[in-house]
Amino acid sequence: MTTARIHHTETFGTVDGPGVRFVFFMQGCPLRCLYCHNPDSIDPHGGTLWTNTQAVQEVLRYSNFIKGVTFSGGEPLLQPEFVHSVAQRLQKLGIPSAIDTAGAPDLPLCTAAIDAAELILLDVKAASDDLARKLTGRGNRRSFLTLDYCEHTGKKVWLRHVLVPGWTLKFRQLETLAHRLRPYKCIERLELLPFHQLGAPKWEAAGMDYALRGLPPADPEAVEEAADYFTGMGFQVI
């Protein structure tokens, strides 16, 4: 039996993989993203303790209408044994799993969990290591190692990228990212996520300083231009 700390669950998730999903939002994250919209999920000691058996039983209550399960966070691969165990057991029951990750944990600890999932939703924070470090407190090397592993094993990837005005929503950054991603055949689609301020109240409630307070949401026209650019580079953009 394995256990994990869960922040909360969602029984009708529609933005975390194909179809309606049961979503485990897992507790704990090694990154400190300036725009994090779930800052209350960062602490690895928070949340509620679940067993793998409890998790599978809860999913089965909704198996008549869900298309799969997604492990999100926080960073779900901080608790890889739990993700692997639950995903593997669900797979035997005909329920596919996806993992929504930034690829931040050490890859050798996570390969079994990745292998047990049908799909990886990989959030690449920035094209360059330096910009990723400024945005999240860590570089992007491990994210690309995770992407390399998915390419090597043929694992399907939906790549996610947050467009932050003045940070990642700049042509030079987008151009660099497109050229880094273009060789990967495992990337089925690219989701460009516009920055917003919806998470700001959570920072305030937690008594934490929100560094991007006052930064305007991503301009829709600039987001559309970014989408057009990546489409022109051969990506299926959502």
N, C-alpha and C positions, 0 to 999 in steps of 0.2 A: 504494500500500500504506500502510495506517495501522497504528499500534501502540498498545498500552495496557499498563498495569501491572495485572496480575491477582493478587489476594490468594490465591484458590483457586476451584475449581469444584465443583459438585455435580451428579451425573448423575441423581439421583432426587429432586428437590425436590418437595415436596407442599404447601408453605405460601406459595409465591411466585407465585401466579397459578393459572388454571384447569388442572386435570389435573396429570399428572406433567411436571416442567419440568427442562430443563438450565439450571443457574444459574451465571452468571459473577459471582462476588463481586469487584468491582473495587476497586483500591487508591486510597486518598486520600479525605479528606472535609474540607470547610471548617468543619463544625460541631464543637462540643465538648459533645455531649450528656452530661449528668451520669450518665445511665443507659445509656450506650452498651454494647452487649454484644459489640462487635467493636473494642475500642480499638486492637488491633494493625493494623487496616486504615486508620487515620487518616493515617499518614505517606504522602504521595504518592510518595515515592521507594522504598517497599518493594515487596514482591511480586515477580512474575516478568513479564518483557516478552513479550507475545504479539503476533503480527501478525493482521490481520483474516482472512487466508487460513487461518492455523493455527486460528483460532477456528471458522470455518465447517467446516473439515474435522473438527475434534473433535466438533462438534455432530452431523454426519452419521453418525458412528459409532453414535449412539444414536437415530437418527431413526425406527426401527421402533416404539419404544414411548413416546417423549415426545410431549406435546401442544403443546409450544412451548418457547421460551427466555426466561429472565428475566435482565436485567442488574440486579444489586443491588450492595451495597457494604458499607462505604464509601458514596460518592456517585458513581454511574455517570456522571452528567451533567457531572462534572469532566473526562471524556474523551469529549466528545460526538461527535467525528469517528469514533472507533472504533465507538461504539454505533450511529451512523447507518449506517456502512458495513456492519457485520455484519448489522444488522437488515434493511437493504435487500436484501442478498444472500440472506438466509434467506427473506425474503418472496417472492422470485422462485422459491425452491425449495418454496414452500408451507408454510413453517414460521413461524408467527406469533411475535412478540416482545412482551414486556412490560418496562417500566422501573420499578424500585422506587426512588423518589427522594423527597427532601425538598424538591425544587424550589429548592435553595439557590444554585446557580450562576446567572449572568446569563442571563436567558431568551433574548435574541436569539442567543446562542451555541448554544442547545439545541433550537430549534424544528425543525430538520431531523431530529434524532434522535427527538423526540417524534412527528413526523409519520410516521416509518417504523415506529413501534410500533403494535400493535393495542390495547394497554391500558397505562394508567399507574397504578401503585400509588403513590399520593401520601401521604406521611407528613406530616400537619400536626401540628406539635409542641405548639401551644397556641393558644387562641382569641385571646389578646391579644399584641400585639407585645412588650410589656414582659415578660410571663411567658415567652414564647419566648426572649427574650434571656437571662433568668436561667437557663433550662434548657439552652440550647444555645450561648450566646455570640453569637447573632445574632437579629434580629427575624424575623417571619414574613411580611414584605411579599413577598418573592420566591416563597414558597410559594403565596400567593394569586394572584400574577401568573401562575404556572404553571397554577393552577386556572382562572383567567380565560381563558387561552389554550386550554385543553382545552374549556371551555364554548363558546368562539367557533368552534372547529374541529370540534366534535362528537366529540371523542376520549373514549372510555370511561375512566372513573376508578373505581378501588376506593380509597376513602379510608381511611387508617389513622391511628389515634390511640392513643398509649400512655397508660394510666391510671395515674398516679403518685400514690400516697397523699400528701395534704397539698399537692399541686401541681396536677395536672390532674384528679384524682379528687375534685372539689368541685362541688357543684351549680351554683354561680354560674358557674364556668368552663365546665361542660358546657352550661348554658343559653345562654351567650354563643356558644359554638361552634355549637350547633344552629341558632341564628338566623342566624349568618354563612353556614352551609352550605346552609340550606334553599332558597335561590333557584336553586342550581345543578342543572340537569337532567342534566348529564354524569355525576353521581355515581350509579353503579349500586348500590353497596353500601358499608357502613361497617363496618370491622373495628376493634373495640375490643380492644386488646392489654393485658392486665394486667401491670403492673410485676412483675419478679422479680429475684432476686439471682444468676441463673445466670452472668452475665457477670463477677461480682466476681473470680473467680480469675484471669481474663485481665488485669485491672488490676494485680493483685498480681504476676503473672508478668512484666509489662512494667515493674515498678517505678514504677507511677503511683499517685497518691493517688486513691482512690475516694470521692467526696464523699457518696455515698448509702449508705455502709457502715452497716449496722444498721437501715436503713429496712425495715419489714416489707413482704412482698409485698402486692399489692392484695387486699383482702378480697373473696372470691367473692360475698358478698351485696351489697356495694356495686357490684361490677362488673355484677351482674345488674340492680340498680336502674338503673344508667346505661344498660344495654342497653334496658330497658323504656321509659325516658324517650325515647331516640332513636327507638325503634320507634313510640311514640305521636306523635312529631313527623313520622312518615311515611318514615323511613329503613329500608332493608333492612339489618338489623344481623346481623353474623356474630360 
